[in-house]
Amino acid sequence: MQGRASQCRYRGEAARSRGSGQGHPAQPRDVLVEEFAEWLRFERGLSPESVRCYRSQAAKLLATLADPIEVAIAGLDAAAVTGFVVAQATTANSIWSAKAQVTGLRALLRFLHLRGLTATPLVGAVPAVAGWRLAGLPRGLSPEQVAALLGGPNVTTPVGLRDAAVLRLLADLGLRGAEVAALRLDDVDWRRGEVIVRGKGARVERLPLTMSVGEALAGYLTGARPRCDAETVFVTVRGLIRPLTGTSVRAIVARACARAGLPRIGPHRLRHTLATDLLHAGASLGEVGQVLRHRSELSTAIYAKVDLDALRMLARPWPGSPR
């Protein structure tokens, strides 16, 4: 590990000496964030989406420290780390967002200690975020809201064709935002009518290519996707052509919400909607778990709360009420 961290340091020093390509030396914070990202990729083997999330959290902490950055990092203590987490928790959109923040911060503190920038490991100073499994209630959209969301993109434009295909994958197949962004051109098997999904934990699974998804993808690929060397299905349309990211997918959903007159939601809300619709159509929890590709039955158990017909069989009558 130390050897890998040293390699990252040497690459960072080389980047500092090269500068940004415009005659300006790279900032020490930027170099350190890049070294951290390389450590996550090559030492920890994290997915690109996880690296992006952890990198974002690292940049937030380093931005609060004074110059010179190495001296400020060496002066970090448990109180400063805990104070930063508490301050960040007030900006989190959800419990899961707060959990992601502390996970990324713990990874950064491990890296800084391995690099020798902190004398003692400060991971233990990061407080845990309280959260209980199955405490929430999945919130789906109504059929009218889904229809408004899917009908929002202007399919006479390249951007609209792309956004329509993204929304179809989210709504009809229940893909996660990062999975849509990672979809490759050769992941769509047109002959067999399947889509290869690269999910969490480097899992590779197959889902049926429905007619609605196939039509949306074909419309985008033949009429809107620019010619480029990118292996991913979805790329940017304007400026420098590059693959979409999970953040880009969230932005597409947010724009669709604005066009449909709906409150802003995330891609995962469409996944919840698909699960609840399947339950209302008579699917079992096991079948829902297969569609959502859950590794554990506990991940699917949350949807039992929205199966009201099944829950009525378990409810006891109120004392004194007629049976």
C-alpha positions as CSV (number, residue, x, y, z in Angstrom):
1,M,0.0,0.0,0.0
2,Q,2.8,2.4,0.9
3,G,4.5,1.6,-2.4
4,R,1.3,2.5,-4.3
5,A,0.9,5.7,-2.3
6,S,4.5,6.6,-3.1
7,Q,3.8,6.0,-6.8
8,C,0.8,8.3,-6.5
9,R,3.0,10.9,-4.9
10,Y,5.5,10.7,-7.7
11,R,2.8,11.1,-10.3
12,G,1.4,14.0,-8.5
13,E,4.8,15.7,-8.3
14,A,5.2,15.1,-12.1
15,A,1.7,16.7,-12.6
16,R,2.8,19.7,-10.5
17,S,5.9,20.2,-12.6
18,R,4.0,19.9,-15.9
19,G,1.3,22.4,-14.7
20,S,-2.2,22.6,-16.1
21,G,-1.2,22.8,-19.8
22,Q,-1.8,26.6,-19.9
23,G,1.4,27.7,-18.2
24,H,0.0,27.6,-14.7
25,P,1.3,25.2,-12.1
26,A,-1.3,22.8,-10.7
27,Q,-2.5,23.8,-7.2
28,P,-1.3,21.5,-4.4
29,R,-5.0,20.7,-3.4
30,D,-5.8,19.6,-7.0
31,V,-2.6,17.5,-7.1
32,L,-3.5,15.8,-3.8
33,V,-7.1,15.1,-4.9
34,E,-5.8,13.5,-8.1
35,E,-3.4,11.4,-6.1
36,F,-6.3,10.3,-3.9
37,A,-8.4,9.4,-6.9
38,E,-5.5,7.3,-8.3
39,W,-5.2,5.5,-5.0
40,L,-8.9,4.7,-5.0
41,R,-8.8,3.4,-8.6
42,F,-5.6,1.4,-8.5
43,E,-5.1,0.4,-4.8
44,R,-8.7,0.1,-3.7
45,G,-10.2,-0.9,-7.1
46,L,-13.3,1.3,-6.7
47,S,-15.7,1.9,-9.6
48,P,-15.5,5.2,-11.5
49,E,-18.8,6.4,-9.8
50,S,-17.4,5.7,-6.3
51,V,-14.2,7.4,-7.1
52,R,-16.1,10.5,-8.3
53,C,-18.1,10.6,-5.0
54,Y,-15.1,10.1,-2.8
55,R,-13.1,12.6,-4.8
56,S,-15.9,15.2,-4.3
57,Q,-15.8,14.7,-0.5
58,A,-12.0,15.0,-0.4
59,A,-12.2,18.3,-2.3
60,K,-14.7,19.7,0.2
61,L,-12.5,19.0,3.2
62,L,-9.3,20.3,1.5
63,A,-11.1,23.5,0.5
64,T,-11.6,24.4,4.2
65,L,-7.9,24.2,5.0
66,A,-5.5,27.1,4.9
67,D,-2.2,27.3,2.9
68,P,0.2,25.7,2.8
69,I,-2.0,22.6,2.6
70,E,0.6,20.1,3.9
71,V,1.0,22.1,7.1
72,A,-2.8,22.4,7.5
73,I,-3.3,18.7,7.0
74,A,-0.5,17.9,9.5
75,G,-2.4,20.1,12.1
76,L,-5.7,18.2,11.7
77,D,-7.1,16.7,14.9
78,A,-10.2,14.8,15.9
79,A,-12.1,17.9,16.9
80,A,-11.6,19.5,13.4
81,V,-12.6,16.3,11.6
82,T,-15.8,15.9,13.8
83,G,-16.7,19.6,13.3
84,F,-16.3,19.3,9.5
85,V,-18.7,16.2,9.5
86,V,-21.3,18.0,11.6
87,A,-21.2,21.0,9.4
88,Q,-21.5,18.9,6.2
89,A,-24.4,16.9,7.7
90,T,-26.6,20.0,7.6
91,T,-26.3,20.2,3.8
92,A,-27.0,16.5,3.1
93,N,-30.2,15.8,1.2
94,S,-30.8,12.5,2.9
95,I,-29.4,10.0,5.4
96,W,-27.9,8.1,2.6
97,S,-26.2,11.2,1.3
98,A,-24.7,11.9,4.7
99,K,-23.5,8.3,4.9
100,A,-21.8,8.7,1.6
101,Q,-20.1,11.8,2.8
102,V,-18.6,10.2,5.9
103,T,-17.5,7.1,3.9
104,G,-15.6,9.3,1.4
105,L,-14.0,11.3,4.3
106,R,-12.9,8.1,6.0
107,A,-11.2,7.0,2.8
108,L,-9.4,10.3,2.5
109,L,-8.1,10.2,6.0
110,R,-6.8,6.7,5.5
111,F,-5.0,7.9,2.4
112,L,-3.5,11.0,4.1
113,H,-2.2,8.8,6.9
114,L,-0.6,6.3,4.4
115,R,1.0,9.2,2.7
116,G,2.5,10.3,6.0
117,L,0.7,13.7,5.9
118,T,-1.0,13.0,9.3
119,A,0.9,11.6,12.2
120,T,-2.0,9.6,13.6
121,P,-5.0,7.9,11.9
122,L,-8.1,10.1,12.2
123,V,-10.6,7.7,10.8
124,G,-12.0,7.0,14.3
125,A,-12.8,10.7,14.7
126,V,-15.5,10.5,11.9
127,P,-18.8,10.1,13.6
128,A,-21.3,7.5,12.3
129,V,-24.6,8.6,10.7
130,A,-27.6,7.2,12.5
131,G,-29.8,5.3,10.1
132,W,-32.0,2.2,10.5
133,R,-32.7,-0.4,7.8
134,L,-36.2,-0.4,6.5
135,A,-37.1,2.8,8.4
136,G,-38.2,4.7,5.4
137,L,-41.1,4.3,2.9
138,P,-40.4,4.0,-0.8
139,R,-42.0,6.9,-2.6
140,G,-43.1,6.2,-6.1
141,L,-44.7,8.4,-8.8
142,S,-48.2,8.1,-10.1
143,P,-48.7,6.8,-13.7
144,E,-49.6,10.4,-14.8
145,Q,-46.4,11.8,-13.3
146,V,-44.3,9.1,-15.0
147,A,-46.0,9.8,-18.4
148,A,-45.4,13.5,-18.0
149,L,-41.8,12.9,-17.1
150,L,-41.2,10.6,-20.1
151,G,-43.1,12.9,-22.5
152,G,-41.0,16.0,-21.5
153,P,-37.9,15.7,-23.8
154,N,-38.2,17.4,-27.2
155,V,-37.4,14.4,-29.4
156,T,-36.9,16.6,-32.4
157,T,-33.5,17.6,-31.0
158,P,-30.4,15.5,-30.3
159,V,-30.5,16.4,-26.6
160,G,-34.1,15.4,-26.4
161,L,-33.6,12.0,-28.1
162,R,-30.7,11.3,-25.7
163,D,-32.7,12.3,-22.6
164,A,-35.7,10.3,-23.7
165,A,-33.6,7.2,-24.0
166,V,-32.0,7.8,-20.6
167,L,-35.4,8.2,-18.9
168,R,-36.7,5.1,-20.5
169,L,-33.9,3.0,-19.1
170,L,-34.5,4.4,-15.7
171,A,-38.3,4.0,-15.7
172,D,-38.8,0.8,-17.7
173,L,-35.8,-1.3,-16.5
174,G,-35.2,0.3,-13.1
175,L,-31.5,1.0,-13.8
176,R,-29.5,3.1,-11.4
177,G,-28.2,6.4,-12.7
178,A,-24.6,5.3,-12.7
179,E,-25.6,2.1,-14.5
180,V,-27.2,4.1,-17.3
181,A,-24.0,6.3,-17.6
182,A,-21.8,3.2,-17.7
183,L,-23.9,1.4,-20.5
184,R,-21.6,0.6,-23.4
185,L,-22.5,0.2,-27.0
186,D,-21.7,-3.5,-27.0
187,D,-23.9,-4.0,-23.9
188,V,-27.0,-3.8,-26.1
189,D,-27.5,-7.1,-27.7
190,W,-30.1,-6.3,-30.4
191,R,-30.3,-9.9,-31.8
192,R,-31.0,-11.5,-28.4
193,G,-33.1,-8.6,-27.1
194,E,-31.0,-8.1,-24.0
195,V,-29.2,-5.3,-22.2
196,I,-26.0,-6.1,-20.2
197,V,-26.0,-4.1,-16.9
198,R,-22.8,-3.4,-15.0
199,G,-24.0,-2.9,-11.5
200,K,-22.7,-2.6,-8.0
201,G,-19.7,-4.6,-6.9
202,A,-18.6,-5.2,-10.6
203,R,-21.6,-7.4,-11.1
204,V,-22.6,-8.0,-14.8
205,E,-26.3,-9.0,-15.3
206,R,-28.7,-9.2,-18.2
207,L,-32.1,-7.6,-18.6
208,P,-34.6,-7.9,-21.4
209,L,-34.6,-5.1,-24.0
210,T,-38.2,-4.0,-23.9
211,M,-39.8,-2.5,-27.1
212,S,-40.1,1.0,-25.5
213,V,-36.4,1.0,-24.4
214,G,-35.2,-0.5,-27.7
215,E,-37.1,2.2,-29.7
216,A,-35.7,5.0,-27.6
217,L,-32.2,3.7,-27.9
218,A,-32.4,3.2,-31.6
219,G,-33.8,6.7,-32.1
220,Y,-30.9,8.2,-30.2
221,L,-28.2,6.0,-31.7
222,T,-29.3,6.5,-35.3
223,G,-30.5,10.1,-35.1
224,A,-28.6,12.0,-32.4
225,R,-25.5,10.4,-31.0
226,P,-22.4,12.2,-32.4
227,R,-19.6,10.2,-34.0
228,C,-16.8,9.7,-31.4
229,D,-14.4,7.2,-29.9
230,A,-16.4,6.8,-26.6
231,E,-17.4,3.3,-25.8
232,T,-20.4,4.3,-23.8
233,V,-23.9,4.7,-25.3
234,F,-24.6,8.1,-23.8
235,V,-22.3,11.1,-24.5
236,T,-22.5,14.8,-24.4
237,V,-23.9,16.6,-27.4
238,R,-22.2,20.0,-27.3
239,G,-18.6,21.0,-27.0
240,L,-16.0,18.4,-26.2
241,I,-17.7,15.0,-26.6
242,R,-17.3,12.8,-23.6
243,P,-19.3,10.1,-21.8
244,L,-22.1,11.0,-19.4
245,T,-21.6,10.6,-15.7
246,G,-24.0,9.7,-12.9
247,T,-24.2,13.5,-12.2
248,S,-25.2,14.1,-15.8
249,V,-28.0,11.5,-15.5
250,R,-29.3,13.2,-12.4
251,A,-29.3,16.5,-14.3
252,I,-31.3,15.0,-17.1
253,V,-34.0,13.8,-14.6
254,A,-34.0,17.2,-13.0
255,R,-34.6,18.9,-16.3
256,A,-37.4,16.5,-17.1
257,C,-39.1,17.3,-13.8
258,A,-38.9,21.0,-14.5
259,R,-40.6,20.5,-17.9
260,A,-43.3,18.2,-16.4
261,G,-44.0,20.7,-13.6
262,L,-42.9,18.1,-10.9
263,P,-40.7,18.7,-7.8
264,R,-37.1,17.7,-8.5
265,I,-36.4,14.0,-7.9
266,G,-33.5,11.7,-8.4
267,P,-33.1,8.8,-10.8
268,H,-33.7,6.3,-7.9
269,R,-37.3,7.5,-7.5
270,L,-38.1,5.9,-10.9
271,R,-36.6,2.7,-9.6
272,H,-38.9,2.8,-6.6
273,T,-41.8,3.5,-8.9
274,L,-41.1,0.5,-11.0
275,A,-40.9,-1.7,-7.9
276,T,-44.2,-0.5,-6.5
277,D,-45.9,-0.8,-9.9
278,L,-44.8,-4.4,-10.1
279,L,-46.2,-5.1,-6.6
280,H,-49.5,-3.6,-7.5
281,A,-49.6,-5.7,-10.6
282,G,-49.3,-8.9,-8.5
283,A,-45.6,-9.6,-8.6
284,S,-44.0,-11.1,-5.5
285,L,-41.2,-9.5,-3.5
286,G,-38.9,-12.1,-4.9
287,E,-39.8,-11.2,-8.4
288,V,-39.3,-7.5,-7.7
289,G,-35.9,-8.3,-6.2
290,Q,-34.9,-10.1,-9.4
291,V,-35.9,-7.1,-11.6
292,L,-34.0,-4.7,-9.4
293,R,-31.1,-7.1,-9.1
294,H,-30.9,-7.0,-5.4
295,R,-28.2,-9.3,-3.8
296,S,-30.1,-9.5,-0.5
297,E,-33.8,-10.1,0.2
298,L,-33.5,-7.4,2.9
299,S,-33.0,-4.8,0.2
300,T,-36.3,-5.8,-1.3
301,A,-38.2,-6.1,2.0
302,I,-38.7,-2.3,2.2
303,Y,-41.3,-2.6,-0.6
304,A,-43.5,-4.8,1.6
305,K,-44.6,-1.5,3.2
306,V,-46.3,-0.4,0.1
307,D,-48.1,-3.8,-0.5
308,L,-51.2,-2.7,1.4
309,D,-53.3,-5.7,0.4
310,A,-50.8,-8.1,1.8
311,L,-50.4,-6.0,5.0
312,R,-54.1,-6.0,5.7
313,M,-53.9,-9.8,6.2
314,L,-51.4,-9.2,9.0
315,A,-53.2,-6.4,10.7
316,R,-55.0,-7.2,14.0
317,P,-58.5,-5.7,14.5
318,W,-58.7,-2.6,16.8
319,P,-59.9,-3.6,20.3
320,G,-63.7,-3.4,20.5
321,S,-64.2,-3.1,16.8
322,P,-66.4,-5.7,14.9
323,R,-64.4,-8.5,13.4
